[in-house]
């Protein structure tokens, strides 16, 4: 390098002495290169501009194509550029290096980099101050705010809305049914999104399911609706995930007849709905058999709806809130491992075990403890969404409450100087107690997922309900990456009761607590709008019975018993359903798992739960239905294995909060038995 510089100096000296006045020297002073970084935005996906630079002759611009995230950047020698982004890109930052194309003898070598930032499709710029509580809604944009609680969330641990609202993806024209306790139609943060004459009160038989003003409690459905569709940029309250989606409310939970179920689940008054949000569920000390409590009738109605309707709604449902207790009962844990197993499993509710329901578990604001402490979990959970904690020690969800300070979650008792609802007294007073910061549960997780589904449907109206949830599952973000498997020990044997994250043979990672992970709005919309191919028509097998149809006893050791089912059809799996006829007098001892022909294992019933009752209390023919999403995209063809393990031969201690006492439940006197086992595959060619 030194030799080259020396030679260049000699040549320069010789050249300067030729053909001119020896007393004059032609000195070229080279300007030091200057390149300025820049921010550029556009209302389309194309940005044209110019890099501000000087002091560089014959420039060559270089950059890393990976930084463009699939976009295309072209730059002319004068710095003029055109950037074409993929649909619904977030902020794209690219470092552009500028260099000379020739080695000029007089240049001062210097590497300069301009950082260019691009924001495309900025059609609906929303100021973060345009909604009063938006800055505290951690599930939309987690900036470590406390949401009026005593602790903060984790930065960026949210649904990744990113620029979607600013890019005018707000759920416009997507119709969402809130099937719940009701819906206050005149709420100032909801009224602009209510579909006229489409809601219904099944108690008073009119079209207004608004809560009774004599009811001092909050209206669950009104708060659920706010998480989906609270209006944006109206300077009050918070903002819904899909703030321009349209709402219809139904108080099904106040009249749960089969007729009302049908009317609110795809037929009748919900015939033209796009998304049906069900923030409700069953919780009891039994895994309900399909033959109980009209579940079989509902199953037939739902299957008929999805098989005959031209464009069925996407049905999104809460997993439950029973991780730590069911009703007033909780298990007294005998080990730290047992403490990590849920009291309630999602599959205990046959509606959660339906292929046609999209079941959602709940997340907190804390990435280090991501599962909401109460959230029911299990293999029928497809993905997870923010549900928060209780809003005191840790953030809950900020959403709409029934209006007025005399009732609702937010109330003020001026006479006794008492207020509730999470906000300060002054905030409650200034907002007429129309909002709350203490709403939570998988009741919150479901509407957050419903809001994201509305964004996806707006972005690509051709999608079917299966496509929407498939995209949501495939683009979900893995959380709790340090999760350790739950291992039980008994008589020098070990049993893995919950594997944590399992990657199946198709490359999809699944977790009983989180499904495929936390919903990711931006990634889902991007996939939906970037040359996505619709799923082929739904294919399903019949329930195929095991090759060995003899009744077998279940030993009280970790070896368990096995039934195997041969599936002849070769379809790509979307979900696997089991139908089991099992007789066991302390059902909660059982772990039930299914293993695919490819070797992927899914525990569809984690043991040591609180579903202690024998399903046979509903009759000798009672069968339980169980669902798993763990095998997504695997091949169905081959031998499926069902394994049932009795994990506990000791007494079971249960604590009753109502009685403030515990009691012991003896082990079953007789060995349990497997009477029959069947497998059904849902998927596509």
C-alpha positions in Angstrom: 0.0 0.0 0.0 2.8 2.4 0.9 4.6 1.7 -2.4 1.5 2.6 -4.4 1.1 5.9 -2.6 4.8 6.7 -3.2 4.6 5.9 -6.9 1.4 7.9 -7.3 3.2 10.9 -5.7 6.1 10.7 -8.2 3.8 10.5 -11.2 1.7 13.4 -10.0 4.9 15.5 -9.6 6.0 14.7 -13.2 2.6 15.4 -14.6 2.4 18.7 -12.8 5.8 19.9 -14.4 4.8 19.3 -18.1 3.8 22.1 -20.5 3.3 24.8 -18.0 4.8 27.7 -16.1 7.3 26.1 -13.7 6.4 28.7 -11.1 2.7 27.6 -11.0 1.3 24.5 -9.5 -2.1 23.1 -10.5 -3.4 21.8 -7.1 -6.7 19.9 -7.0 -8.3 20.1 -3.7 -10.7 17.1 -3.3 -13.8 17.8 -1.3 -14.3 15.4 1.6 -17.2 13.1 0.8 -20.4 13.9 2.6 -23.5 11.7 2.8 -26.6 12.5 4.8 -29.0 9.9 6.2 -32.6 10.4 5.5 -36.2 9.4 6.3 -38.7 8.9 3.5 -42.4 8.0 3.5 -45.2 7.5 1.0 -48.9 6.9 0.8 -48.2 4.0 -1.6 -45.7 1.1 -1.5 -43.3 3.1 -3.8 -41.0 5.8 -2.5 -39.0 8.1 -4.8 -36.3 10.4 -3.5 -32.7 11.4 -3.6 -29.7 10.6 -1.4 -28.1 13.8 -0.2 -24.4 13.5 -0.9 -21.4 15.5 -2.3 -17.7 15.1 -2.8 -17.9 11.7 -4.6 -17.1 11.3 -8.3 -18.6 8.4 -10.3 -20.4 7.0 -7.2 -21.3 3.4 -6.7 -24.0 2.6 -4.1 -24.0 -0.7 -2.3 -26.3 -2.2 0.3 -27.5 -5.5 1.8 -30.5 -6.8 0.0 -31.6 -8.6 3.1 -32.2 -5.2 4.8 -34.9 -4.5 2.2 -37.1 -7.3 3.5 -38.2 -8.4 0.0 -38.4 -4.9 -1.4 -36.5 -3.5 -4.4 -34.2 -0.5 -4.3 -32.6 1.1 -7.4 -30.2 4.1 -7.2 -28.9 6.3 -10.1 -25.4 7.8 -10.1 -26.9 11.2 -9.1 -28.4 9.7 -6.0 -32.0 9.5 -7.2 -33.6 6.3 -6.0 -36.8 4.3 -6.2 -37.8 1.9 -3.4 -40.7 -0.5 -4.0 -41.8 -2.3 -0.8 -43.7 -5.5 -0.3 -47.3 -4.9 0.8 -47.7 -3.7 4.4 -44.1 -3.4 5.3 -43.1 -1.9 8.6 -40.2 0.6 9.0 -37.4 -0.6 6.7 -33.9 0.7 7.5 -31.0 0.1 5.0 -27.4 1.2 5.2 -26.2 2.5 1.8 -22.4 2.7 1.3 -21.0 5.1 -1.3 -17.7 4.5 -3.1 -15.9 5.8 -6.1 -15.9 3.7 -9.3 -12.3 4.6 -10.1 -9.2 5.2 -7.9 -8.6 8.9 -8.5 -5.1 10.0 -7.5 -6.3 12.9 -5.6 -9.2 11.3 -3.6 -9.0 11.2 0.1 -10.2 7.6 0.9 -13.1 7.6 3.3 -16.0 5.1 3.7 -19.3 6.9 4.2 -22.7 5.3 4.9 -26.1 6.8 4.6 -28.9 5.2 6.7 -32.1 5.4 4.7 -35.4 4.8 6.5 -38.6 4.0 4.5 -42.2 3.9 5.7 -44.7 3.0 3.0 -48.5 3.0 2.6 -48.9 5.8 5.2 -52.6 6.5 4.4 -54.1 6.8 7.8 -51.7 8.5 10.1 -53.0 8.1 13.7 -51.5 10.2 16.4 -50.7 8.2 19.5 -52.5 10.9 21.5 -55.7 10.7 19.5 -57.0 8.0 21.8 -56.8 8.8 25.5 -55.5 5.5 26.8 -53.7 4.2 23.7 -50.3 4.8 25.2 -51.1 2.4 28.1 -52.5 -0.4 25.9 -49.5 -2.6 26.1 -51.0 -5.3 23.9 -51.1 -2.9 20.9 -47.6 -1.4 21.5 -45.6 -2.6 24.5 -43.3 0.2 25.6 -42.9 -1.1 29.1 -45.9 0.9 30.3 -47.7 -0.2 33.5 -51.3 0.3 32.3 -52.2 1.7 35.7 -50.8 -1.3 37.6 -47.8 -1.6 39.9 -45.4 -3.1 37.4 -44.3 -2.7 33.8 -44.6 -4.9 30.7 -41.7 -6.0 28.5 -40.7 -3.8 25.6 -42.0 -5.0 22.3 -43.9 -8.0 23.8 -47.1 -7.3 21.9 -49.2 -8.4 18.9 -46.9 -6.4 16.5 -49.5 -4.2 14.9 -46.6 -2.0 13.7 -47.9 0.2 10.9 -51.1 -1.6 10.0 -53.4 1.1 11.4 -51.4 3.8 9.7 -51.6 1.8 6.5 -55.4 1.9 6.7 -55.8 -1.8 7.8 -58.3 -1.3 10.5 -60.9 -4.0 9.9 -63.2 -2.0 7.7 -66.5 -3.7 6.7 -65.6 -6.9 8.6 -68.6 -8.0 10.8 -67.9 -9.4 14.2 -70.5 -11.0 16.5 -69.9 -10.7 20.2 -71.7 -13.7 21.6 -71.6 -12.9 25.3 -73.6 -11.3 28.1 -74.7 -8.4 25.9 -73.3 -5.2 24.4 -74.0 -1.5 25.2 -74.9 -0.3 21.8 -74.8 3.4 22.7 -71.3 3.4 24.3 -69.5 6.4 23.0 -66.4 4.4 22.0 -68.4 1.7 20.3 -71.5 3.3 18.8 -70.0 4.3 15.5 -69.1 0.7 14.8 -72.5 -0.9 15.7 -74.3 -2.6 12.8 -77.8 -1.1 12.8 -80.6 -3.5 13.7 -78.3 -6.6 13.9 -77.9 -7.2 17.6 -80.5 -9.0 19.7 -81.6 -9.4 23.3 -82.8 -13.0 23.8 -84.2 -12.2 27.3 -86.4 -9.2 26.4 -86.8 -10.3 22.7 -85.7 -7.0 21.2 -82.8 -5.7 19.2 -80.9 -4.0 22.1 -78.8 -6.3 24.3 -77.5 -3.4 26.3 -77.1 -4.3 30.0 -79.8 -3.5 32.5 -78.9 -0.3 34.4 -80.0 -2.0 37.6 -77.1 -4.4 37.3 -74.2 -3.0 39.2 -71.6 -5.3 37.8 -69.7 -4.8 34.6 -71.0 -6.1 31.3 -68.6 -8.7 30.0 -69.6 -8.4 26.4 -69.2 -4.6 26.3 -65.6 -4.9 27.5 -64.9 -7.7 25.0 -66.3 -5.5 22.2 -64.0 -2.7 23.1 -60.9 -4.9 22.6 -62.1 -5.7 19.2 -63.5 -2.5 17.9 -63.2 0.6 20.1 -63.1 3.5 17.7 -59.8 5.2 16.8 -58.9 8.9 16.8 -62.0 10.1 18.7 -60.0 11.4 21.7 -61.7 9.1 24.2 -60.9 5.7 25.7 -58.6 3.3 24.1 -58.4 1.7 20.6 -59.6 -1.6 19.4 -57.3 -4.0 17.5 -59.6 -3.5 14.5 -61.0 -0.1 15.2 -63.2 0.1 12.1 -64.7 -3.4 12.3 -68.4 -3.6 12.7 -70.1 -5.1 15.8 -73.3 -7.0 16.6 -74.0 -8.1 20.1 -75.9 -11.1 21.5 -76.6 -12.0 25.1 -76.5 -15.8 24.5 -75.0 -16.3 28.0 -78.3 -15.2 29.5 -80.4 -17.6 27.5 -78.4 -20.7 26.5 -81.1 -22.7 24.7 -80.3 -24.7 21.6 -82.4 -22.3 19.6 -80.4 -19.3 20.8 -77.1 -21.2 20.3 -78.1 -21.9 16.7 -79.1 -18.3 16.1 -75.8 -17.0 17.4 -73.4 -19.5 15.9 -73.8 -19.1 12.2 -77.5 -19.4 11.6 -80.3 -16.8 11.7 -79.0 -13.6 13.1 -75.3 -14.4 12.5 -75.8 -15.8 9.0 -73.8 -12.9 7.4 -71.2 -12.5 10.1 -67.4 -12.8 9.4 -66.1 -13.6 12.9 -68.0 -15.0 15.9 -66.2 -14.2 19.2 -67.0 -16.6 22.1 -65.4 -15.4 25.3 -67.0 -18.1 27.4 -66.7 -21.7 28.3 -67.4 -24.6 30.7 -65.3 -25.5 33.7 -66.1 -28.5 36.0 -64.3 -31.4 37.7 -65.0 -33.6 34.7 -64.0 -33.9 31.1 -67.4 -33.5 29.6 -68.3 -36.4 27.3 -69.8 -35.4 24.0 -73.1 -37.0 25.1 -73.6 -34.5 27.9 -75.3 -31.1 28.2 -76.4 -30.9 24.6 -72.8 -30.9 23.3 -73.7 -33.5 20.7 -76.6 -31.4 19.4 -74.3 -28.4 19.2 -71.7 -30.4 17.4 -74.1 -31.5 14.7 -75.4 -28.0 14.2 -71.9 -26.6 13.9 -70.8 -29.3 11.4 -73.9 -28.7 9.3 -73.3 -25.0 9.3 -69.7 -25.3 8.1 -70.6 -28.0 5.5 -73.4 -26.1 4.0 -72.7 -22.4 4.3 -71.0 -20.7 1.3 -68.5 -18.7 3.4 -68.7 -19.7 7.1 -67.6 -17.4 9.9 -64.3 -17.8 11.7 -65.3 -18.9 15.3 -62.8 -17.8 17.9 -63.1 -19.0 21.5 -61.5 -18.5 24.9 -59.6 -21.5 26.3 -60.7 -20.9 29.9 -59.3 -19.5 33.1 -58.8 -22.6 35.2 -55.0 -23.2 35.3 -55.0 -22.8 39.1 -58.5 -23.8 40.1 -61.9 -25.0 38.9 -64.7 -23.3 40.7 -63.7 -23.1 44.3 -61.4 -26.2 44.1 -57.7 -26.5 43.6 -55.2 -29.3 43.6 -52.7 -29.3 46.5 -49.5 -29.9 44.7 -47.0 -32.6 45.8 -44.1 -31.3 43.8 -42.8 -28.4 41.9 -43.4 -30.3 38.7 -47.0 -31.0 39.5 -47.4 -27.3 40.3 -46.7 -26.5 36.6 -49.5 -28.7 35.4 -53.0 -27.1 34.8 -56.0 -27.8 37.0 -58.2 -27.4 33.9 -57.3 -28.6 30.4 -58.8 -26.9 27.4 -60.1 -30.2 26.0 -62.4 -30.7 29.0 -64.9 -28.5 27.2 -66.1 -30.4 24.1 -66.6 -27.0 22.3 -62.9 -26.4 22.7 -62.2 -29.9 21.3 -64.1 -29.0 18.1 -62.1 -28.6 14.9 -64.4 -25.7 14.0 -63.5 -23.6 17.0 -60.3 -21.6 17.1 -59.2 -21.8 20.8 -57.0 -19.0 22.3 -55.0 -19.0 25.5 -53.9 -15.8 27.3 -50.6 -14.0 27.7 -49.4 -11.5 30.2 -47.4 -8.3 29.5 -44.3 -9.9 30.8 -42.1 -11.8 28.4 -40.3 -13.5 31.3 -43.6 -14.9 32.6 -45.6 -15.0 29.4 -48.6 -17.3 30.3 -51.3 -15.4 32.1 -51.3 -17.0 35.5 -54.9 -18.2 35.2 -55.0 -19.3 31.6 -56.3 -22.7 30.7 -54.0 -24.5 28.3 -53.9 -27.7 26.2 -53.4 -29.3 22.8 -56.7 -27.8 21.4 -55.2 -24.2 21.8 -54.2 -23.0 18.3 -52.4 -19.8 19.4 -52.2 -17.3 22.2 -53.0 -13.6 22.6 -52.7 -10.9 25.3 -55.2 -11.3 28.1 -53.2 -9.6 30.9 -53.2 -10.2 34.6 -55.5 -8.6 37.2 -54.5 -4.9 36.8 -53.2 -4.3 40.3 -49.7 -5.9 40.6 -49.4 -6.5 36.9 -51.0 -5.0 33.8 -54.5 -6.1 32.7 -56.3 -4.9 29.6 -57.7 -1.4 29.1 -61.1 -1.4 27.4 -64.7 -0.2 27.4 -66.9 -0.5 30.5 -70.6 0.2 30.8 -71.2 4.0 30.9 -71.8 5.8 34.1 -70.3 5.7 37.6 -73.2 3.9 39.3 -72.5 0.5 37.7 -69.9 -1.5 35.8 -66.3 -2.5 36.7 -65.6 1.2 37.2 -67.7 2.7 39.9 -67.5 5.6 42.3 -69.2 5.7 45.7 -68.7 9.4 46.6 -70.4 9.0 49.9 -67.9 6.4 51.1 -65.0 7.7 49.0 -64.7 4.3 47.2 -63.9 3.8 43.6 -63.0 0.8 41.4 -62.0 -0.1 37.9 -58.2 0.3 38.0 -58.0 4.0 37.1 -57.4 6.8 39.6 -60.4 8.5 41.0 -59.8 11.6 38.8 -59.6 9.6 35.7 -62.8 7.7 36.6 -64.6 11.0 37.2 -63.3 12.7 34.1 -64.3 9.8 31.8 -67.7 9.1 33.5 -66.3 5.7 34.5 -66.8 4.5 30.9 -63.6 2.5 30.8 -61.6 0.0 32.9 -58.0 -1.1 33.2 -58.7 -4.3 35.1 -60.3 -6.5 32.4 -58.5 -9.8 31.8 -58.8 -13.5 31.2 -58.9 -15.6 28.1 -62.0 -13.5 27.6 -59.6 -10.8 26.6 -57.3 -13.0 24.5 -60.2 -14.2 22.2 -61.3 -10.6 21.1 -57.7 -9.6 20.5 -57.4 -12.6 18.2 -60.7 -11.7 16.6 -59.5 -8.2 16.0 -56.4 -9.5 14.2 -58.5 -11.9 12.2 -60.6 -8.8 11.0 -57.4 -7.1 9.9 -56.4 -10.1 7.9 -59.8 -10.4 6.3 -59.8 -6.8 5.3 -56.4 -7.1 3.8 -57.4 -10.2 1.7 -61.2 -10.6 1.4 -60.7 -13.9 -0.6 -59.6 -15.8 2.4 -61.7 -18.5 4.0 -62.0 -19.0 7.8 -59.5 -21.8 7.5 -57.0 -19.7 5.7 -57.2 -16.9 8.2 -56.5 -19.1 11.2 -53.9 -21.1 9.3 -52.0 -17.9 8.5 -52.4 -16.7 12.2 -50.9 -20.0 13.3 -48.1 -20.1 10.8 -47.0 -16.5 11.6 -47.3 -16.6 15.4 -44.3 -15.7 17.5 -42.8 -18.3 19.7 -42.6 -17.2 23.4 -41.2 -18.8 26.6 -38.3 -20.3 24.7 -36.6 -21.4 28.0 -39.6 -23.6 29.0 -38.4 -26.8 30.6 -40.4 -30.1 30.2 -42.6 -31.1 33.1 -41.4 -34.4 34.4 -43.3 -36.5 37.0 -41.6 -39.2 39.1 -43.1 -42.2 40.7 -41.5 -45.5 41.9 -38.2 -44.7 40.2 -39.9 -44.0 36.9 -40.1 -40.7 35.1 -42.9 -39.5 32.8 -42.8 -36.3 30.6 -46.2 -34.8 31.3 -45.6 -31.7 29.1 -42.8 -31.5 26.6 -43.0 -27.7 26.1 -42.1 -26.7 22.5 -42.2 -29.6 20.1 -41.2 -29.3 16.5 -43.2 -31.7 14.3 -41.9 -33.4 11.1 -43.3 -30.6 9.0 -41.2 -28.1 10.8 -44.0 -26.4 12.8 -43.3 -25.8 16.5 -46.2 -26.3 19.0 -46.7 -25.8 22.7 -49.6 -26.9 24.8 -49.6 -23.6 26.7 -49.3 -21.3 23.6 -50.3 -23.3 20.6 -48.1 -22.0 17.8 -47.3 -18.8 19.7 -48.4 -15.3 20.2 -50.5 -13.8 17.3 -48.5 -11.5 15.1 -50.7 -9.0 13.3 -48.2 -7.6 10.8 -46.7 -10.9 9.8 -50.1 -12.4 9.3 -51.3 -9.5 7.1 -48.1 -9.6 5.1 -48.4 -13.4 4.4 -52.1 -12.9 3.5 -51.2 -10.2 0.9 -48.0 -11.6 -0.6 -49.0 -14.2 -3.2 -50.8 -16.4 -0.7 -52.4 -19.5 -2.2 -55.7 -20.6 -0.6 -55.9 -23.9 1.2 -57.4 -26.7 -0.8 -60.9 -27.9 0.1 -61.3 -29.4 3.6 -60.8 -33.2 3.7 -61.7 -35.4 6.7 -61.6 -39.0 7.6 -64.3 -40.8 9.5 -63.5 -41.8 13.1 -61.3 -44.8 12.6 -61.2 -47.4 15.4 -58.0 -49.0 16.7 -56.7 -52.2 15.2 -56.9 -53.9 18.6 -60.5 -53.5 19.7 -60.3 -55.5 23.0 -60.9 -53.8 26.3 -57.6 -53.3 28.1 -56.7 -52.4 31.7 -54.6 -49.4 32.5 -51.8 -50.3 34.9 -50.8 -47.8 37.6 -47.3 -47.2 36.3 -45.8 -45.0 33.7 -45.6 -47.8 31.0 -49.3 -47.2 30.2 -51.3 -49.0 27.5 -51.4 -48.4 23.8 -54.0 -48.5 21.0 -53.0 -48.1 17.4 -55.1 -46.7 14.5 -54.3 -47.2 10.8 -55.1 -44.2 8.6 -55.2 -45.1 4.9 -55.8 -41.6 3.5 -52.8 -39.4 2.7 -53.8 -35.8 3.5 -51.9 -32.9 5.0 -53.0 -32.6 8.6 -54.8 -29.5 10.0 -55.9 -31.1 13.3 -56.3 -34.6 14.8 -59.3 -35.5 16.9 -59.7 -38.5 19.3 -62.8 -40.2 20.5 -62.1 -42.3 23.6 -64.3 -44.6 25.7 -62.5 -44.9 29.0 -63.8 -46.0 32.4 -61.7 -44.7 35.3 -62.9 -43.6 38.7 -60.3 -41.0 39.2 -59.9 -39.7 35.7 -57.5 -36.9 36.7 -54.7 -39.5 37.1 -54.6 -40.1 33.4 -52.2 -38.7 30.8 -53.5 -39.3 27.3 -51.1 -38.8 24.3 -51.2 -39.4 20.6 -48.2 -40.1 18.4 -48.2 -39.5 14.7 -46.8 -41.9 12.1 -43.9 -39.5 11.8 -43.1 -39.8 15.6 -44.5 -36.4 16.8 -45.9 -36.7 20.3 -48.8 -34.6 21.6 -50.1 -34.9 25.2 -53.8 -34.2 24.7 -54.7 -34.6 28.4 -52.0 -33.6 30.8 -52.3 -35.6 34.1 -52.9 -34.5 37.7 -55.6 -32.1 36.6 -58.8 -31.6 38.6 -61.1 -33.4 36.2 -61.5 -36.1 38.8 -64.9 -37.5 37.8 -65.5 -40.5 35.6 -67.2 -39.4 32.4 -69.4 -42.6 32.8 -71.5 -40.6 35.3 -73.3 -39.5 32.1 -73.9 -43.1 31.0 -72.1 -46.2 29.9 -71.9 -45.0 26.3 -70.2 -41.7 27.2 -67.1 -40.8 25.1 -64.7 -37.9 25.4 -63.6 -35.9 22.4 -60.0 -34.5 22.4 -58.3 -32.3 19.8 -54.6 -31.6 19.0 -53.1 -29.0 16.6 -49.6 -30.3 17.1 -49.4 -32.2 13.8 -50.1 -29.3 11.5 -48.9 -30.0 7.9 -47.7 -33.6 8.7 -49.0 -36.5 6.5 -51.9 -38.4 7.9 -51.1 -41.8 6.3 -49.8 -44.5 8.6 -50.1 -45.9 12.1 -51.2 -43.5 14.8 -50.6 -44.5 18.4 -52.8 -43.5 21.4 -51.2 -44.0 24.8 -53.0 -43.8 28.1 -50.9 -43.6 31.3 -52.2 -43.8 34.9 -49.7 -41.4 36.6 -50.8 -41.5 40.3 -51.5 -44.2 42.8 -51.4 -42.0 45.8 -54.1 -40.0 47.5 -55.2 -36.8 45.9 -55.5 -33.7 48.2 -58.0 -31.0 47.1 -58.5 -27.6 48.7 -61.9 -26.0 48.8 -61.8 -22.2 49.0 -65.5 -21.9 49.9 -65.1 -24.2 52.9 -61.5 -23.1 53.6 -60.5 -26.7 54.1 -58.9 -29.6 52.2 -59.9 -33.2 51.7 -58.3 -36.3 50.5 -59.6 -38.3 47.5 -58.5 -42.0 47.6 -57.0 -43.7 44.7 -59.3 -45.7 42.4 -60.0 -49.2 43.8 -60.1 -50.9 40.4 -57.8 -50.4 37.5 -59.2 -48.2 34.8 -59.9 -49.6 31.3 -59.8 -48.5 27.7 -63.0 -49.7 26.0 -62.4 -48.1 22.6 -60.1 -45.6 20.8 -60.7 -43.8 17.5 -58.9 -41.2 15.4 -60.2 -38.6 13.0 -58.0 -36.4 10.7 -59.0 -33.0 9.4 -56.8 -31.6 6.6 -56.4 -31.1 2.9 -54.7 -32.7 -0.1 
